[in-house]
Amino acid sequence: MLRSIDDVLKSGVTCPDGDLGKVEHVYFDILTWCVRYLIVDTAAWGYGEKIWVPTCCVRQIDFASNVIKLNHAQQNMLSSSSIDTQTPISHLQEVAIFAHYGYKPYWQQERFRGAPKRPGGRFGPPVADEPDANVRIASKTDLPNATVELMNTKHVGGFAIEASDGPIGHIRDFVFDDETWLIRYLTVDTRDWWQRESEVLLATESFNRIDSTAQTISTTLSRGAIKRSPTYLDAVPLSRMYKTQLHKP
């Protein structure tokens, strides 16, 4: 099912042996638009650490209760390396994180595209069952294929959207697939460009450039194509018919 990243940011985090903290940040990589880490703040629970939690550590998400359940004990989570969230995470730091939890890093999963759903809504370590998302995205972007850059949804939220023929709006939210952790759509506020009270959806497959310096994301779609998209209402589940109406010529 498609969910808002805000639903994740509102969630508490628990281990099999007790509460751990609350999700403070969500990081995704800009090559695949796949969520890679949750940053869990444990201060309110008396631990005082911010922990980088790979999504493969998630056992289940209970959206009704706003709880994310992990498959590791508290002590194992708390004994992971402390990493400053104010600076970019390094490749070696990522390797250490995955080694600590006993998983291979996501870039070593030849056919990894998120954390595939387990029976009964459970998540687990990635398995090789889907085409390589890097191939799908890299063919449409001028981003360097050799480097995966992680970005914080709170930082990217608010970036301006550049259509093929000019600016069209700014990001309000991220819509991800809770079965794969892939961000499928961005919700875009276009009220500064035309009179429309609601937001529109843009599929992440249409984006070909992220400029963190200019704080812009570019899409191959024209302003007219975006304007003709159906209105997005976050209270209404996305139907197949709705999705086929997106970005018609």
PATI-814763 format. One record per atom (N, C-alpha, C, CB): residue in one letter; z, x, y. Coordinates in pm, whole numbers, padded with zeros to 5 digits, always signed. Atoms other than C-alpha are relative to their C-alpha. Glycine has a CB too. Layout:
residues N
aZXY...
END
This chain:
residues 249
m+00000+00084-00120m+00000+00000+00000m+00000+00088+00125m+00123-00095+00000l+00003-00073-00126l-00065+00111+00355l+00126-00028+00081l-00126-00038+00081r-00126+00010-00074r+00246+00179+00561r-00008+00082+00128r+00118+00047-00087s-00012-00076-00124s+00338+00304+00905s+00090+00121-00023s+00056-00088+00113i-00086-00118+00006i+00480+00655+00939i+00136-00033+00062i-00065+00119+00074d-00128+00041-00058d+00748+00488+01151d+00096-00053-00107d-00023-00108+00107d-00086+00048+00108d+00874+00327+00829d+00071+00116-00069d-00083-00080-00102v-00061-00119+00060v+00939+00677+00693v+00104+00059+00093v-00109+00105-00034l-00091-00060-00098l+01102+00801+01012l+00128-00081+00019l-00071+00015+00133k-00120+00083-00009k+01351+00514+00996k+00087+00012-00124k-00039-00145+00022s-00063+00004+00131s+01456+00599+00642s+00112+00102-00018s-00102+00022-00105g-00100-00092+00048g+01769+00751+00502g-00050+00067-00127g+00134-00072-00025v+00043-00076+00118v+01739+01005+00220v+00119+00016-00093v-00059+00139+00041t-00107-00012+00099t+01943+01003-00099t-00043+00087-00116t+00043-00139-00051c+00018-00076+00122c+01980+01229-00400c+00064-00079-00114c+00063+00144+00012p-00063+00073+00111p+02082+01114-00750p+00152+00000+00007p-00042+00060-00131d-00147-00008-00006d+02439+01223-00669d+00057-00030+00138d+00044+00136-00043g-00055+00040-00129g+02471+01089-00314g-00098+00011+00115g+00118+00081+00032d+00085-00002-00120d+02334+01062+00040d-00022+00143+00047d+00064-00083+00112l+00033-00133-00050l+02163+01361+00199l-00017+00002+00151l-00127+00051-00065g+00024+00000-00144g+02054+01265+00551g-00103-00103+00040g-00046+00137+00045k+00099+00093-00054k+01781+01098+00751k-00126+00076+00037k+00057-00076+00123v+00128-00064-00035v+01412+01175+00802v-00011+00011+00151v-00120-00080-00057e+00014-00024-00144e+01364+01333+01143e-00145+00024+00039e+00086+00118+00042h+00140-00031-00028h+01004+01456+01124h-00083-00014-00126h-00014+00142+00058v+00098+00004+00109v+00693+01417+00911v-00112+00098+00036v-00056-00147-00023y+00106-00098-00022y+00442+01702+00876y-00117-00028-00093y+00053+00144-00021f+00122+00016+00079f+00081+01664+00760f-00091+00119+00026f-00072-00134+00034d+00095-00107-00027d-00200+01914+00722d-00130-00058+00054d-00028+00083-00128i+00113+00054-00076i-00503+01876+00944i-00133+00012-00074i-00011+00072+00132l+00122-00004+00079l-00760+01956+00676l-00015-00126-00084l-00002+00122-00090t+00008+00113+00093t-00674+01669+00445t+00064-00127+00054t+00066+00036-00128w-00078+00112-00052w-00455+01437+00659w+00101-00047-00104w-00092-00117+00041c-00100+00034+00100c-00207+01447+00372c+00138+00043+00047c-00034+00067-00135v-00138-00033-00035v+00167+01433+00442v+00052+00103-00100v+00090-00127+00001r-00047-00109+00086r+00319+01756+00307r+00152+00013-00004r-00060+00130+00046y-00144-00020-00005y+00682+01762+00422y+00069-00110+00079y+00032+00136+00062l-00093+00077-00079l+00966+01545+00539l+00110+00095+00046l+00059-00122-00081i-00112-00080-00050i+01222+01716+00763i+00122-00091+00002i-00030+00061+00143v-00118+00084+00014v+01562+01576+00671v+00116+00062+00078v+00038-00017-00149d-00115-00043-00079d+01847+01605+00921d+00127-00044-00074d-00004-00060+00146t-00121+00029+00078t+02177+01629+00731t+00126+00003+00084t+00012+00098-00113a-00118-00019-00086a+02408+01668+01033a+00097-00118-00007a-00045+00020+00145a-00087+00117+00000a+02540+01311+01027a+00080-00013-00129a-00081-00126+00022w-00070+00003+00128w+02647+01364+00666w+00092+00121-00017w-00102-00006-00115g-00092-00112+00001g+02841+01678+00755g-00053+00130-00054g+00117-00036-00076y+00055-00123+00056y+02601+01938+00618y-00055+00092+00108y-00109-00033-00101g+00043-00080-00115g+02448+02053+00949g-00128+00076-00016g+00103+00093+00033e+00126-00069+00021e+02112+02164+00814e-00117-00096+00016e-00004+00066-00137k+00125+00076+00003k+01754+02049+00859k-00084+00058-00113k-00077+00007+00138i+00062-00044+00124i+01575+02069+00527i-00146-00042-00006i+00076-00055-00121w+00141+00031+00024w+01203+02092+00459w-00013-00053-00143w-00092+00127+00023v+00010+00063+00131v+01141+01851+00172v-00147-00030-00032v+00085-00129-00006p+00138+00032+00040p+00796+01860+00004p-00006-00142-00056p-00053+00101-00105t+00010+00139+00046t+00670+01511-00076t+00005-00011-00152t-00129-00062+00052c-00009+00006+00146c+00657+01604-00446c+00144-00011-00047c-00065+00123-00062c-00142+00019+00034c+01040+01592-00437c+00042-00145+00007c+00087+00083+00092v-00035+00142-00017v+01028+01219-00361v-00020-00074-00132v-00085-00064+00112r+00008+00080+00122r+01105+00998-00659r-00044-00142+00028r+00135-00002-00070q+00031+00139-00030q+01079+00660-00491q+00028-00027+00147q+00081-00095-00089i-00026+00046-00136i+01051+00498-00149i+00033-00149-00006i-00122+00027+00094d-00041+00140-00005d+01242+00174-00103d-00012-00045+00145d+00148-00020-00054f+00025+00039-00138f+01089+00033+00213f+00087-00119+00041f-00148-00035+00020a-00084+00116-00033a+01295-00286+00192a+00137+00045+00048a+00015-00092-00122s-00133-00050-00037s+01616-00082+00221s-00007+00121+00093s+00077+00037-00124n+00019-00120-00083n+01468+00202+00432n+00070+00122-00061n+00054-00026+00142v-00060-00113+00071v+01572+00459+00172v-00107+00076-00077v+00112-00049-00095i+00086-00087+00078i+01381+00753+00030i+00087+00071-00103i-00077+00103+00090k-00080-00056+00109k+01513+00865-00309k-00067+00127-00053k+00018-00104-00114l+00051-00127+00049l+01470+01228-00415l+00035+00019-00148l+00057+00116+00083n-00026-00025+00141n+01460+01366-00767n+00077+00130-00023n-00130+00005-00076h-00082-00120+00011h+01688+01665-00695h+00142-00029+00050h-00064+00117+00081a-00140+00017-00039a+02066+01690-00662a+00025+00055+00139a+00093+00068-00101q-00034-00042-00136q+02233+01742-00325q+00006+00152+00013q+00133-00060+00042q-00020-00143-00012q+02329+02102-00391q-00131+00075-00007q+00093+00050-00108n+00131-00065+00009n+01975+02197-00489n-00076-00015+00131n-00081-00059-00116m+00069+00024-00127m+01840+02042-00168m+00064+00086+00109m+00006-00150+00038l-00071-00071-00107l+02107+02203+00051l-00010+00152-00013l+00145-00041+00002s+00009-00145+00019s+02057+02549-00100s-00139+00055+00027s+00041+00035-00141s+00134-00049-00037s+01693+02567+00008s+00007+00078+00130s-00100-00118+00013s+00000-00085-00119s+01597+02811+00283s-00001-00083+00127s-00121+00094-00002s-00001+00066-00131s+01678+02703+00639s-00117+00053+00082s+00135+00024+00074i+00120-00040-00075i+01359+02706+00848i+00001-00069+00135i-00129-00035-00078d+00001+00052-00136d+01336+02661+01223d-00119-00094+00019d-00006+00116+00103t+00107+00095-00024t+01136+02349+01309t-00067+00019+00136t+00053-00141-00011q+00056-00022-00133q+01066+02481+01659q-00116+00101-00002q+00108+00049+00095t+00110-00096+00013t+00820+02745+01530t-00084-00037-00122t+00054+00146-00012p+00086+00033+00115p+00522+02712+01292p+00054+00062-00129p-00144+00047+00025i-00043-00050+00129i+00613+02749+00927i-00105+00097-00053i+00024-00117-00100s+00092-00101+00051s+00460+03055+00760s-00039-00031-00144s+00062+00140+00010h+00047+00017+00137h+00267+03071+00435h+00108+00046-00099h-00130+00080-00023l-00104-00051+00089l+00544+03280+00276l+00120-00094-00007l+00046+00139+00047q-00110+00096+00000q+00807+03028+00382q-00033-00121-00086q+00032-00044+00143e+00040+00112+00083e+00609+02750+00219e+00007+00036-00148e-00142-00045+00036v-00007-00045+00139v+00578+02951-00102v+00145-00003-00048v-00059+00142-00014a-00142-00003+00037a+00957+02998-00102a+00055-00140-00021a+00081+00073+00108i-00048+00137+00013i+01018+02626-00053i-00039-00058-00136i-00057-00088+00113f+00046+00058+00126f+00805+02523-00350f+00061+00072-00120f-00152+00005-00008a-00063-00076+00110a+00946+02804-00569a+00143-00047-00022a-00003+00151+00030h-00140+00045+00012h+01297+02682-00493h+00010-00129-00080h+00061-00022+00140y-00004+00128+00069y+01217+02333-00622y-00073+00003-00134y-00058-00107+00088g+00064-00014+00130g+01016+02462-00918g-00139-00060-00009g+00084-00061-00103y+00134+00056-00001y+00674+02333-00811y-00101+00104+00050y-00004-00126+00088k+00105-00081-00058k+00343+02500-00739k-00032-00054+00139k-00127+00000-00091p+00039+00049-00133p+00240+02487-00371p-00123-00090-00008p-00029+00119+00095y+00110+00098+00006y-00003+02209-00290y-00137+00065+00002y+00010-00095+00116w+00132-00064-00006w-00286+02454-00217w-00039+00064-00134w-00002+00105+00110q+00031-00054+00132q-00261+02585-00574q-00036-00109-00100q+00116+00080-00051q+00039+00112+00085q-00323+02242-00716q-00149-00023+00019q+00083-00129+00032e+00146+00000-00014e-00696+02260-00777e-00056-00135+00037e-00063+00047-00127r+00053+00134-00026r-00744+01886-00768r+00108-00090+00056r-00057-00061-00128f-00114+00074-00055f-00438+01783-00569f-00040-00073+00128f+00119+00095+00029r+00021+00076-00122r-00464+01506-00312r+00120-00088+00024r-00129-00084-00007g-00121+00076-00023g-00111+01403-00229g+00085-00006-00125g-00035-00140+00047a-00088+00017+00114a+00159+01293-00468a-00034-00131-00069a+00150+00003+00043p+00044+00123+00065p+00002+01043-00709p+00117-00087-00044p-00087+00033-00119k-00105+00095+00033k+00202+00733-00783k+00034+00005-00147k-00041-00141+00040r-00046+00008+00137r+00411+00720-01097r+00028-00146-00035r+00126+00087-00021p-00030+00139+00039p+00471+00402-01299p+00129-00049+00064p+00010-00012-00153g-00119+00060-00060g+00716+00169-01131g+00026+00047+00141g+00120+00031-00084g-00016-00042-00138g+00655+00305-00783g+00065+00135+00015g+00078-00100+00075r-00066-00130-00007r+00788+00652-00867r-00101+00108+00040r+00065+00035-00135f+00080-00115-00036f+00661+00977-00727f+00050+00120-00077f+00005+00025+00153g-00043-00121+00069g+00673+01320-00879g-00087+00117+00037g-00002-00021-00150p+00081-00117-00029p+00517+01666-00885p-00148-00034-00009p+00033+00113-00097p+00142+00030+00000p+00143+01663-00811p-00067+00033-00131p-00068+00075+00111v+00079-00026+00119v-00102+01641-01098v-00147+00001+00036v+00029-00104-00109a+00142-00016-00030a-00473+01711-01122a-00075-00125-00044a-00057+00126-00070d+00071+00121+00039d-00628+01367-01116d-00090-00056+00109d+00099-00105-00040e+00085+00049-00106e-00820+01335-00789e-00085+00113+00055e+00082-00064+00111p+00085-00104-00057p-01108+01521-00619p+00072+00076+00110p-00128-00059+00054d-00063-00086-00099d-01014+01804-00389d-00025-00054+00140d-00052+00144-00011a+00013+00057-00134a-00945+01656-00046a-00052+00102+00099a+00133-00055+00049n+00050-00101-00092n-01021+01989+00123n-00151-00002+00009n+00047+00139-00042v+00145+00007+00001v-01383+01954+00016v-00047-00119+00082v-00053-00009-00143r+00040+00121-00072r-01399+01599+00152r+00012+00016+00151r+00084-00117-00046i-00025-00011-00143i-01255+01690+00491i-00072+00119+00062i+00148+00011+00025a+00054-00122-00060a-01378+02044+00545a-00148-00012+00031a+00022+00118-00093s+00143+00015-00025s-01741+01934+00524s-00027-00076+00128s-00065-00071-00116k+00019+00081-00120k-01683+01714+00830k+00070+00059+00121k+00049-00140-00025t-00079-00053-00109t-01479+01946+01048t-00035+00143+00030t+00146-00011-00032d+00022-00140-00035d-01509+02273+01236d+00129+00079-00007d-00062+00011+00139l-00126-00072+00015l-01149+02366+01152l-00016+00111-00102l+00113-00096-00041p+00014-00111+00095p-01106+02699+00970p+00044-00040-00140p+00082+00121+00047n-00028+00044+00136n-01123+02628+00598n+00105+00086-00069n-00127+00000-00080a-00089-00093+00068a-00912+02930+00504a+00147-00024+00034a-00037+00142+00035t-00137+00019-00045t-00600+02810+00687t+00035-00148+00007t+00022+00065+00137v-00050+00137-00012v-00404+02489+00649v+00105-00001+00109v+00059-00052-00136e-00094+00008-00110e-00228+02402+00971e+00078-00129-00010e-00072+00009+00137l-00086+00117+00007l+00067+02168+00957l+00034-00048+00140l+00128+00032-00078m-00032+00058-00129m+00132+01931+01244m+00101-00112-00017m-00126-00051+00071n-00107+00099-00002n+00422+01704+01331n-00056-00130+00056n+00121+00051+00085t+00053+00128-00048t+00336+01335+01366t+00058-00037+00136t+00029-00111-00100k-00057+00030-00131k+00575+01309+01661k-00071+00078+00110k+00149+00031+00002h+00073-00081-00099h+00385+01589+01836h-00141-00054+00022h-00006+00147-00046v+00138+00049-00009v+00040+01450+01758v-00003-00142+00057v-00068+00004-00138g-00005+00134-00056g+00147+01097+01846g-00011+00006+00152g+00129-00072-00042g+00024-00006-00144g+00018+01037+02197g-00121+00083+00037g+00120+00055+00069f+00123-00075-00027f-00282+01272+02166f-00109-00099+00042f-00045+00082-00125a+00113+00083-00044a-00592+01134+02340a-00109-00001-00106a-00056+00050+00135i+00112+00013+00093i-00883+01009+02130i-00130+00014+00079i+00004-00137-00075e+00129-00022-00063e-01226+01140+02230e-00110-00054-00090e-00023+00150+00028a+00116+00052+00071a-01520+00928+02114a-00119+00093+00024a-00034-00145+00044s+00118-00086-00016s-01867+01081+02087s-00056-00005+00141s-00107-00040-00099d+00053+00014-00135d-01944+00955+02438d+00111-00013+00105d-00091-00121+00006g-00104+00000-00102g-01609+00991+02614g+00136-00045-00054g-00041-00088+00114p-00135+00040+00044p-01234+00918+02598p+00009-00150-00024p+00105+00042+00104i-00008+00141+00036i-01129+00588+02445i+00143-00051-00016i-00076-00024-00126g-00137+00048+00017g-00751+00577+02400g+00093+00112-00041g+00004-00111-00103h-00094-00100+00048h-00445+00752+02265h+00073-00054-00123h+00100+00039+00110i-00063+00036+00127i-00259+00753+01932i+00133-00070+00024i+00020+00124-00086r-00129+00068-00001r+00024+00509+01880r+00075+00015-00131r-00020-00146+00031d-00068-00005+00130d+00092+00539+01507d-00095+00055-00105d+00053-00140-00041f+00074-00049+00116f-00020+00675+01170f+00021-00098-00114f+00045+00145-00039v-00008+00092+00113v-00098+00451+00873v-00035+00079-00126v-00095-00123+00019f+00023-00080+00119f-00061+00619+00534f+00008-00083-00126f+00101+00114-00006d+00000+00064+00130d-00112+00525+00172d+00126+00046-00075d-00129+00034-00081d-00127-00040+00062d+00230+00519+00004d-00016+00039-00146d+00101-00111+00013e+00024-00047+00135e+00069+00597-00333e-00044+00146-00003e-00105-00087-00067t+00058-00135-00001t-00095+00925-00228t+00051+00088+00114t-00149-00009+00009w-00046-00068-00121w+00072+01023+00104w-00114+00036+00094w+00075+00125-00038l+00111-00027-00089l-00272+01035+00265l+00006-00091+00122l-00134-00017-00073i+00012+00079-00123i-00292+00924+00629i-00142-00053+00005i+00036+00085+00129r+00133+00062+00005r-00582+00680+00617r-00053-00038+00138r+00003-00123-00088y+00042+00050-00132y-00586+00550+00974y+00096+00046+00108y-00009-00154-00001l-00083-00011-00118l-00458+00610+01322l-00011-00132+00075l-00043+00122+00090t+00008+00115-00089t-00367+00315+01540t-00014+00054+00142t+00127-00094-00014v+00038-00053-00131v-00512+00365+01886v+00017-00106+00108v-00145+00050-00002d-00020+00087-00116d-00405+00208+02214d-00115+00027+00097d+00140+00024+00069t+00118-00015-00086t-00719+00147+02423t+00013-00076+00132t-00124-00047-00074r-00017+00087-00117r-00569-00061+02705r-00036+00067+00131r+00142-00049+00007d+00038-00069-00124d-00636+00207+02966d-00152+00005+00018d+00056+00141+00000w+00146-00010-00007w-01009+00187+02888w-00067-00137+00005w-00053+00078-00118w+00049+00136-00019w-01061-00187+02853w+00115-00097-00025w-00120-00030-00093q-00107+00099+00009q-00857-00507+02864q+00013-00050-00143q-00028-00117+00097r-00026+00043+00137r-00721-00546+02515r+00147+00023-00027r-00090+00077-00104e-00145-00009+00014e-00358-00620+02442e+00043+00069-00128e+00060-00136+00005s-00039-00056+00129s-00360-00502+02081s-00067+00136-00023s-00036-00097-00112e+00054-00131+00034e-00446-00174+01912e-00113-00014-00101e+00110+00091-00056v+00105-00003+00101v-00741-00076+01693v+00030+00112-00099v-00140+00020+00065l-00014-00103+00102l-00757+00130+01374l-00121+00091+00001l+00018-00063-00138l+00108-00094+00021l-00963+00445+01336l+00027+00073-00132l-00012+00101+00119a-00015-00070+00127a-01020+00588+00989a+00000+00150+00024a-00112-00040-00099t-00008-00145-00021t-00922+00954+00968t-00126+00072-00048t+00123+00057-00072e+00124-00060+00045e-01250+01024+00788e-00100+00016+00114e-00061-00084-00110s+00094-00008-00113s-01424+00976+01124s+00031+00115+00094s+00000-00130+00078f-00039-00107-00093f-01240+01266+01292f-00059+00134-00042f+00154+00010+00007n+00059-00130+00031n-01404+01606+01318n+00062+00116+00077n-00146-00005+00028r-00063-00111-00072r-01177+01805+01549r+00136-00042+00053r-00090+00048+00115i-00130+00017-00063i-00812+01834+01650i+00024+00121+00090i+00114-00014-00107d-00024-00106-00097d-00743+02035+01964d+00145-00012+00047d-00101-00007+00121s-00142+00012-00033s-00368+02092+01987s+00029+00049+00141s+00084+00079-00098t-00020-00049-00137t-00403+02279+02318t-00030-00109+00102t-00088+00123+00026a+00040+00108-00090a-00588+01996+02492a+00065-00132-00037a-00152-00015+00000q-00064+00120+00053q-00394+01740+02287q-00100-00114-00012q+00116-00042+00091t+00104+00100+00024t-00707+01555+02181t-00043+00003-00146t-00122+00025+00092i+00062+00012+00132i-00858+01433+01856i-00137-00064+00021i+00088-00084-00100s+00138+00047-00022s-01235+01386+01846s-00050-00076-00123s-00093+00118+00032t+00060+00079+00106t-01419+01124+01643t-00151-00004+00018t+00058-00143-00001t+00146+00010-00005t-01786+01091+01556t-00045-00137+00047t-00060+00030-00136l+00035+00137-00040l-01774+00724+01654l-00020-00010+00151l+00109-00098-00045s+00021+00026-00143s-01901+00595+01988s+00106-00095+00051s-00141-00057+00026r-00096+00093-00060r-01687+00400+02231r-00035-00144-00035r+00004+00018+00152g+00043+00136+00034g-01895+00092+02158g+00038-00040-00141g-00149-00014+00017a-00035+00029+00139a-01837+00117+01783a+00150-00025-00013a-00043+00117-00092i-00145+00019+00004i-01462+00151+01839i+00038-00133+00064i+00071+00117+00072k-00033+00123-00070k-01458-00138+02081k-00030-00123-00086k-00078-00008+00130r+00036+00114+00087r-01621-00364+01821r+00089-00010-00124r-00145+00012-00043s-00090+00006+00115s-01349-00286+01565s+00093-00120+00013s+00082+00131-00011p-00093+00114-00006p-01121-00577+01471p+00135+00042+00055p+00018-00064-00139t-00133-00026-00053t-00784-00602+01640t+00097+00031-00113t+00050-00120+00082y-00099-00037+00101y-00504-00434+01448y+00132-00067+00031y+00018+00153-00006l-00131+00063-00011l-00187-00635+01390l+00088+00060-00108l-00009-00157-00013d-00081-00071+00099d+00084-00430+01222d+00083-00091-00088d+00090+00098+00068a-00076+00094+00081a+00258-00741+01092a-00085-00060-00113a+00055-00111+00088v+00091+00057+00099v-00050-00834+00884v-00050+00111-00091v-00119-00073+00068p+00048-00104+00092p-00128-00632+00567p-00151+00018+00011p+00038-00035-00144l+00142-00027-00008l-00468-00463+00571l-00070-00053-00125l-00027+00150+00017s+00076+00053+00112s-00711-00655+00353s-00128+00079-00018s-00031-00149+00020r+00127-00069+00026r-01028-00521+00192r-00107-00045+00099r-00046-00025-00145m+00099+00052-00093m-01236-00749+00415m+00020+00061+00138m+00008-00153+00008y-00030-00059-00131y-01061-00617+00726y-00052+00143+00007y+00152-00003+00028k+00040-00141-00001k-01129-00257+00626k-00151+00016+00001k+00060+00071-00120t+00146-00012-00001t-01499-00323+00566t-00059-00033+00136t-00059-00091-00105q+00047+00032-00134q-01526-00454+00924q+00019+00114+00098q+00070-00122+00050l-00027-00111-00092l-01406-00125+01073l-00126+00076+00033l+00104+00094-00060h+00102-00094-00049h-01655+00068+01284h-00141-00037-00043h+00031+00138-00049k+00138+00040+00030k-01964-00137+01214k-00090+00048+00114k-00011-00156-00018p+00090-00046-00107p-02269-00002+01404p-00023-00107+00104p-00134+00044-00059
END
